Amino acid sequence: MRIPCPYCGDRDAQEFVYRGDAAPQRPHDEAAFFDYVYIRDNPAGPMREHWYHALGCRNWMVVMRDTRTHEIHGAELTR
């Protein structure tokens, strides 16, 4: 799988570290923190994911990827 890094261009996925779904937001209350850490959906289809370019520019990015086909639809730096 090739990931388009905004700085380095098209790179092999082995250069990156996968973090997971980019959608969850850290909750402010302790009651919801357990679900935030341990309970996650596993959707099939397009989703936004966090990836870290560990062997390249060392930037975090959000990659739009289809989890069924692994097709990459783009990448952008995190904010």
N, CA, C and O atoms as a printed pandas DataFrame, in Angstrom:
     atom_number atom_name residue_name chain_id  residue_number  x_coord  y_coord  z_coord
0              1         N          MET        A               1    0.860   -1.166    0.000
1              2        CA          MET        A               1    0.000    0.000    0.000
2              3         C          MET        A               1    0.909    1.232    0.000
3              4         O          MET        A               1    1.891    1.288    0.741
4              5         N          ARG        A               2    0.581    2.195   -0.818
5              6        CA          ARG        A               2    1.320    3.450   -0.925
6              7         C          ARG        A               2    0.503    4.573   -0.301
7              8         O          ARG        A               2   -0.694    4.690   -0.564
8              9         N          ILE        A               3    1.137    5.397    0.521
9             10        CA          ILE        A               3    0.476    6.509    1.201
10            11         C          ILE        A               3    1.071    7.815    0.680
11            12         O          ILE        A               3    2.291    7.977    0.670
12            13         N          PRO        A               4    0.209    8.757    0.241
13            14        CA          PRO        A               4    0.715   10.029   -0.282
14            15         C          PRO        A               4    1.019   11.014    0.849
15            16         O          PRO        A               4    0.106   11.656    1.369
16            17         N          CYS        A               5    2.275   11.138    1.230
17            18        CA          CYS        A               5    2.674   12.094    2.266
18            19         C          CYS        A               5    2.673   13.498    1.653
19            20         O          CYS        A               5    3.227   13.688    0.570
20            21         N          PRO        A               6    2.062   14.488    2.322
21            22        CA          PRO        A               6    2.043   15.846    1.774
22            23         C          PRO        A               6    3.439   16.446    1.577
23            24         O          PRO        A               6    3.618   17.289    0.698
24            25         N          TYR        A               7    4.439   16.030    2.378
25            26        CA          TYR        A               7    5.810   16.547    2.244
26            27         C          TYR        A               7    6.700   15.672    1.370
27            28         O          TYR        A               7    7.444   16.180    0.531
28            29         N          CYS        A               8    6.627   14.358    1.566
29            30        CA          CYS        A               8    7.587   13.438    0.946
30            31         C          CYS        A               8    7.087   12.785   -0.334
31            32         O          CYS        A               8    7.867   12.149   -1.043
32            33         N          GLY        A               9    5.817   12.928   -0.641
33            34        CA          GLY        A               9    5.251   12.281   -1.820
34            35         C          GLY        A               9    4.790   10.861   -1.510
35            36         O          GLY        A               9    4.619   10.496   -0.347
36            37         N          ASP        A              10    4.594   10.074   -2.544
37            38        CA          ASP        A              10    4.107    8.701   -2.420
38            39         C          ASP        A              10    5.146    7.824   -1.720
39            40         O          ASP        A              10    6.282    7.722   -2.184
40            41         N          ARG        A              11    4.764    7.185   -0.599
41            42        CA          ARG        A              11    5.692    6.340    0.159
42            43         C          ARG        A              11    5.036    5.017    0.513
43            44         O          ARG        A              11    3.810    4.911    0.557
44            45         N          ASP        A              12    5.864    4.009    0.767
45            46        CA          ASP        A              12    5.377    2.700    1.171
46            47         C          ASP        A              12    4.805    2.778    2.589
47            48         O          ASP        A              12    5.307    3.537    3.418
48            49         N          ALA        A              13    3.766    2.002    2.869
49            50        CA          ALA        A              13    3.103    2.027    4.173
50            51         C          ALA        A              13    4.019    1.595    5.305
51            52         O          ALA        A              13    3.750    1.924    6.461
52            53         N          GLN        A              14    5.098    0.865    5.011
53            54        CA          GLN        A              14    6.023    0.425    6.052
54            55         C          GLN        A              14    6.791    1.582    6.681
55            56         O          GLN        A              14    7.387    1.414    7.745
56            57         N          GLU        A              15    6.790    2.749    6.050
57            58        CA          GLU        A              15    7.433    3.932    6.619
58            59         C          GLU        A              15    6.563    4.602    7.674
59            60         O          GLU        A              15    7.031    5.496    8.379
60            61         N          PHE        A              16    5.305    4.185    7.795
61            62        CA          PHE        A              16    4.337    4.859    8.648
62            63         C          PHE        A              16    3.947    4.003    9.852
63            64         O          PHE        A              16    4.090    2.781    9.847
64            65         N          VAL        A              17    3.450    4.685   10.880
65            66        CA          VAL        A              17    2.872    4.026   12.055
66            67         C          VAL        A              17    1.389    4.367   12.057
67            68         O          VAL        A              17    1.004    5.533   11.961
68            69         N          TYR        A              18    0.560    3.328   12.169
69            70        CA          TYR        A              18   -0.897    3.499   12.145
70            71         C          TYR        A              18   -1.396    3.755   13.560
71            72         O          TYR        A              18   -1.045    3.015   14.479
72            73         N          ARG        A              19   -2.207    4.790   13.751
73            74        CA          ARG        A              19   -2.772    5.085   15.063
74            75         C          ARG        A              19   -4.233    4.661   15.163
75            76         O          ARG        A              19   -4.662    4.180   16.212
76            77         N          GLY        A              20   -4.996    4.830   14.100
77            78        CA          GLY        A              20   -6.397    4.429   14.126
78            79         C          GLY        A              20   -7.325    5.513   13.620
79            80         O          GLY        A              20   -6.911    6.479   12.979
80            81         N          ASP        A              21   -8.592    5.318   13.930
81            82        CA          ASP        A              21   -9.670    6.204   13.501
82            83         C          ASP        A              21   -9.416    7.627   13.967
83            84         O          ASP        A              21   -9.091    7.847   15.134
84            85         N          ALA        A              22   -9.559    8.590   13.075
85            86        CA          ALA        A              22   -9.321   10.000   13.394
86            87         C          ALA        A              22  -10.567   10.698   13.923
87            88         O          ALA        A              22  -10.490   11.868   14.298
88            89         N          ALA        A              23  -11.704   10.027   13.966
89            90        CA          ALA        A              23  -12.958   10.676   14.351
90            91         C          ALA        A              23  -13.140   10.884   15.854
91            92         O          ALA        A              23  -13.628   11.945   16.245
92            93         N          PRO        A              24  -12.776    9.930   16.723
93            94        CA          PRO        A              24  -13.071   10.109   18.151
94            95         C          PRO        A              24  -12.374   11.334   18.746
95            96         O          PRO        A              24  -11.206   11.603   18.466
96            97         N          GLN        A              25  -13.105   12.052   19.556
97            98        CA          GLN        A              25  -12.583   13.216   20.263
98            99         C          GLN        A              25  -12.495   12.882   21.753
99           100         O          GLN        A              25  -13.426   12.296   22.306
100          101         N          ARG        A              26  -11.398   13.244   22.406
101          102        CA          ARG        A              26  -11.207   12.942   23.825
102          103         C          ARG        A              26  -12.282   13.638   24.655
103          104         O          ARG        A              26  -12.463   14.851   24.547
104          105         N          PRO        A              27  -13.006   12.860   25.498
105          106        CA          PRO        A              27  -14.069   13.459   26.309
106          107         C          PRO        A              27  -13.489   14.208   27.510
107          108         O          PRO        A              27  -12.362   13.952   27.933
108          109         N          HIS        A              28  -14.279   15.134   28.049
109          110        CA          HIS        A              28  -13.843   15.924   29.202
110          111         C          HIS        A              28  -14.257   15.283   30.521
111          112         O          HIS        A              28  -13.667   15.591   31.556
112          113         N          ASP        A              29  -15.249   14.405   30.515
113          114        CA          ASP        A              29  -15.691   13.773   31.758
114          115         C          ASP        A              29  -15.125   12.351   31.884
115          116         O          ASP        A              29  -14.913   11.671   30.880
116          117         N          GLU        A              30  -14.885   11.917   33.112
117          118        CA          GLU        A              30  -14.275   10.611   33.360
118          119         C          GLU        A              30  -15.192    9.450   32.987
119          120         O          GLU        A              30  -14.703    8.376   32.634
120          121         N          ALA        A              31  -16.481    9.636   33.054
121          122        CA          ALA        A              31  -17.422    8.558   32.775
122          123         C          ALA        A              31  -17.319    8.078   31.329
123          124         O          ALA        A              31  -17.469    6.885   31.066
124          125         N          ALA        A              32  -17.072    8.969   30.411
125          126        CA          ALA        A              32  -17.005    8.618   28.994
126          127         C          ALA        A              32  -15.589    8.225   28.561
127          128         O          ALA        A              32  -15.396    7.778   27.431
128          129         N          PHE        A              33  -14.599    8.384   29.443
129          130        CA          PHE        A              33  -13.222    8.121   29.067
130          131         C          PHE        A              33  -12.966    6.641   28.779
131          132         O          PHE        A              33  -12.193    6.328   27.873
132          133         N          PHE        A              34  -13.583    5.731   29.514
133          134        CA          PHE        A              34  -13.420    4.292   29.286
134          135         C          PHE        A              34  -13.842    3.932   27.864
135          136         O          PHE        A              34  -13.112    3.244   27.150
136          137         N          ASP        A              35  -15.021    4.397   27.456
137          138        CA          ASP        A              35  -15.497    4.112   26.096
138          139         C          ASP        A              35  -14.569    4.707   25.045
139          140         O          ASP        A              35  -14.336    4.085   24.009
140          141         N          TYR        A              36  -14.038    5.897   25.293
141          142        CA          TYR        A              36  -13.122    6.548   24.356
142          143         C          TYR        A              36  -11.861    5.705   24.141
143          144         O          TYR        A              36  -11.366    5.596   23.019
144          145         N          VAL        A              37  -11.348    5.113   25.218
145          146        CA          VAL        A              37  -10.106    4.350   25.129
146          147         C          VAL        A              37  -10.328    2.936   24.607
147          148         O          VAL        A              37   -9.562    2.462   23.768
148          149         N          TYR        A              38  -11.373    2.250   25.095
149          150        CA          TYR        A              38  -11.511    0.821   24.830
150          151         C          TYR        A              38  -12.608    0.409   23.854
151          152         O          TYR        A              38  -12.507   -0.659   23.250
152          153         N          ILE        A              39  -13.635    1.205   23.681
153          154        CA          ILE        A              39  -14.764    0.829   22.836
154          155         C          ILE        A              39  -14.685    1.606   21.523
155          156         O          ILE        A              39  -14.899    2.818   21.494
156          157         N          ARG        A              40  -14.377    0.898   20.445
157          158        CA          ARG        A              40  -14.272    1.549   19.136
158          159         C          ARG        A              40  -15.074    0.766   18.110
159          160         O          ARG        A              40  -15.189   -0.457   18.199
160          161         N          ASP        A              41  -15.625    1.473   17.143
161          162        CA          ASP        A              41  -16.299    0.832   16.018
162          163         C          ASP        A              41  -15.244    0.293   15.060
163          164         O          ASP        A              41  -14.100    0.749   15.051
164          165         N          ASN        A              42  -15.644   -0.673   14.265
165          166        CA          ASN        A              42  -14.764   -1.222   13.232
166          167         C          ASN        A              42  -15.516   -1.169   11.905
167          168         O          ASN        A              42  -15.958   -2.198   11.394
168          169         N          PRO        A              43  -15.658    0.044   11.346
169          170        CA          PRO        A              43  -16.467    0.192   10.137
170          171         C          PRO        A              43  -15.775   -0.368    8.895
171          172         O          PRO        A              43  -14.548   -0.373    8.790
172          173         N          ALA        A              44  -16.585   -0.830    7.977
173          174        CA          ALA        A              44  -16.084   -1.269    6.678
174          175         C          ALA        A              44  -16.431   -0.188    5.667
175          176         O          ALA        A              44  -17.594    0.182    5.514
176          177         N          GLY        A              45  -15.425    0.308    4.990
177          178        CA          GLY        A              45  -15.654    1.352    4.000
178          179         C          GLY        A              45  -14.746    2.541    4.234
179          180         O          GLY        A              45  -13.752    2.430    4.953
180          181         N          PRO        A              46  -15.072    3.679    3.637
181          182        CA          PRO        A              46  -14.223    4.859    3.746
182          183         C          PRO        A              46  -14.167    5.402    5.175
183          184         O          PRO        A              46  -15.187    5.494    5.857
184          185         N          MET        A              47  -12.972    5.755    5.610
185          186        CA          MET        A              47  -12.821    6.387    6.921
186          187         C          MET        A              47  -11.549    7.219    6.952
187          188         O          MET        A              47  -10.648    7.050    6.131
188          189         N          ARG        A              48  -11.505    8.122    7.923
189          190        CA          ARG        A              48  -10.335    8.974    8.141
190          191         C          ARG        A              48   -9.496    8.346    9.249
191          192         O          ARG        A              48  -10.015    8.007   10.313
192          193         N          GLU        A              49   -8.177    8.191    8.992
193          194        CA          GLU        A              49   -7.297    7.525    9.945
194          195         C          GLU        A              49   -6.062    8.370   10.214
195          196         O          GLU        A              49   -5.590    9.095    9.338
196          197         N          HIS        A              50   -5.537    8.270   11.446
197          198        CA          HIS        A              50   -4.286    8.927   11.784
198          199         C          HIS        A              50   -3.110    8.018   11.429
199          200         O          HIS        A              50   -3.111    6.833   11.760
200          201         N          TRP        A              51   -2.116    8.577   10.759
201          202        CA          TRP        A              51   -0.868    7.880   10.421
202          203         C          TRP        A              51    0.283    8.808   10.758
203          204         O          TRP        A              51    0.178   10.023   10.593
204          205         N          TYR        A              52    1.391    8.232   11.232
205          206        CA          TYR        A              52    2.602    8.981   11.573
206          207         C          TYR        A              52    3.724    8.553   10.632
207          208         O          TYR        A              52    4.004    7.360   10.513
208          209         N          HIS        A              53    4.362    9.496    9.970
209          210        CA          HIS        A              53    5.426    9.175    9.023
210          211         C          HIS        A              53    6.754    9.066    9.791
211          212         O          HIS        A              53    7.567    9.991    9.784
212          213         N          ALA        A              54    6.952    7.931   10.443
213          214        CA          ALA        A              54    8.088    7.712   11.333
214          215         C          ALA        A              54    9.427    7.664   10.598
215          216         O          ALA        A              54   10.428    8.147   11.127
216          217         N          LEU        A              55    9.467    7.097    9.402
217          218        CA          LEU        A              55   10.723    6.967    8.669
218          219         C          LEU        A              55   10.862    8.019    7.577
219          220         O          LEU        A              55   11.597    7.825    6.608
220          221         N          GLY        A              56   10.163    9.118    7.733
221          222        CA          GLY        A              56   10.214   10.194    6.745
222          223         C          GLY        A              56   10.255   11.536    7.445
223          224         O          GLY        A              56   11.180   11.819    8.205
224          225         N          CYS        A              57    9.264   12.355    7.193
225          226        CA          CYS        A              57    9.236   13.728    7.698
226          227         C          CYS        A              57    8.784   13.841    9.152
227          228         O          CYS        A              57    8.843   14.925    9.732
228          229         N          ARG        A              58    8.335   12.737    9.750
229          230        CA          ARG        A              58    7.893   12.683   11.153
230          231         C          ARG        A              58    6.701   13.587   11.438
231          232         O          ARG        A              58    6.615   14.196   12.504
232          233         N          ASN        A              59    5.803   13.669   10.501
233          234        CA          ASN        A              59    4.566   14.423   10.682
234          235         C          ASN        A              59    3.390   13.475   10.852
235          236         O          ASN        A              59    3.374   12.379   10.292
236          237         N          TRP        A              60    2.400   13.911   11.636
237          238        CA          TRP        A              60    1.131   13.192   11.733
238          239         C          TRP        A              60    0.235   13.659   10.597
239          240         O          TRP        A              60    0.225   14.839   10.246
240          241         N          MET        A              61   -0.510   12.732   10.030
241          242        CA          MET        A              61   -1.433   13.093    8.960
242          243         C          MET        A              61   -2.725   12.305    9.077
243          244         O          MET        A              61   -2.783   11.267    9.737
244          245         N          VAL        A              62   -3.748   12.810    8.433
245          246        CA          VAL        A              62   -5.027   12.110    8.331
246          247         C          VAL        A              62   -5.105   11.563    6.919
247          248         O          VAL        A              62   -5.019   12.310    5.944
248          249         N          VAL        A              63   -5.270   10.247    6.818
249          250        CA          VAL        A              63   -5.344    9.572    5.532
250          251         C          VAL        A              63   -6.775    9.098    5.327
251          252         O          VAL        A              63   -7.343    8.460    6.214
252          253         N          MET        A              64   -7.365    9.395    4.183
253          254        CA          MET        A              64   -8.695    8.920    3.842
254          255         C          MET        A              64   -8.520    7.599    3.088
255          256         O          MET        A              64   -7.993    7.572    1.976
256          257         N          ARG        A              65   -8.977    6.485    3.719
257          258        CA          ARG        A              65   -8.740    5.146    3.167
258          259         C          ARG        A              65  -10.005    4.314    3.253
259          260         O          ARG        A              65  -10.750    4.406    4.229
260          261         N          ASP        A              66  -10.249    3.503    2.235
261          262        CA          ASP        A              66  -11.354    2.553    2.235
262          263         C          ASP        A              66  -10.836    1.266    2.880
263          264         O          ASP        A              66   -9.919    0.634    2.356
264          265         N          THR        A              67  -11.423    0.877    4.018
265          266        CA          THR        A              67  -10.925   -0.285    4.767
266          267         C          THR        A              67  -11.231   -1.611    4.077
267          268         O          THR        A              67  -10.638   -2.634    4.418
268          269         N          ARG        A              68  -12.146   -1.605    3.116
269          270        CA          ARG        A              68  -12.440   -2.853    2.385
270          271         C          ARG        A              68  -11.418   -3.122    1.288
271          272         O          ARG        A              68  -11.023   -4.269    1.078
272          273         N          THR        A              69  -10.989   -2.077    0.586
273          274        CA          THR        A              69  -10.103   -2.245   -0.567
274          275         C          THR        A              69   -8.693   -1.697   -0.323
275          276         O          THR        A              69   -7.795   -1.943   -1.128
276          277         N          HIS        A              70   -8.485   -0.965    0.768
277          278        CA          HIS        A              70   -7.229   -0.289    1.105
278          279         C          HIS        A              70   -6.873    0.804    0.098
279          280         O          HIS        A              70   -5.723    1.238    0.032
280          281         N          GLU        A              71   -7.848    1.245   -0.678
281          282        CA          GLU        A              71   -7.617    2.337   -1.624
282          283         C          GLU        A              71   -7.495    3.649   -0.854
283          284         O          GLU        A              71   -8.338    3.968   -0.015
284          285         N          ILE        A              72   -6.443    4.402   -1.147
285          286        CA          ILE        A              72   -6.194    5.692   -0.504
286          287         C          ILE        A              72   -6.839    6.788   -1.343
287          288         O          ILE        A              72   -6.642    6.850   -2.557
288          289         N          HIS        A              73   -7.621    7.663   -0.677
289          290        CA          HIS        A              73   -8.313    8.748   -1.377
290          291         C          HIS        A              73   -7.693   10.108   -1.097
291          292         O          HIS        A              73   -8.221   11.130   -1.537
292          293         N          GLY        A              74   -6.573   10.135   -0.366
293          294        CA          GLY        A              74   -5.890   11.388   -0.096
294          295         C          GLY        A              74   -5.343   11.434    1.323
295          296         O          GLY        A              74   -5.657   10.589    2.161
296          297         N          ALA        A              75   -4.514   12.447    1.568
297          298        CA          ALA        A              75   -3.922   12.624    2.888
298          299         C          ALA        A              75   -3.699   14.117    3.120
299          300         O          ALA        A              75   -3.454   14.879    2.185
300          301         N          GLU        A              76   -3.788   14.512    4.381
301          302        CA          GLU        A              76   -3.544   15.900    4.764
302          303         C          GLU        A              76   -2.875   15.909    6.133
303          304         O          GLU        A              76   -3.035   14.973    6.917
304          305         N          LEU        A              77   -2.133   16.959    6.413
305          306        CA          LEU        A              77   -1.493   17.077    7.730
306          307         C          LEU        A              77   -2.550   17.315    8.798
307          308         O          LEU        A              77   -3.579   17.939    8.536
308          309         N          THR        A              78   -2.292   16.816   10.004
309          310        CA          THR        A              78   -3.229   17.078   11.109
310          311         C          THR        A              78   -3.099   18.519   11.560
311          312         O          THR        A              78   -2.084   19.175   11.324
312          313         N          ARG        A              79   -4.125   18.988   12.199
313          314        CA          ARG        A              79   -4.133   20.379   12.683
314          315         C          ARG        A              79   -4.016   20.436   14.161
315          316         O          ARG        A              79   -4.006   21.524   14.738
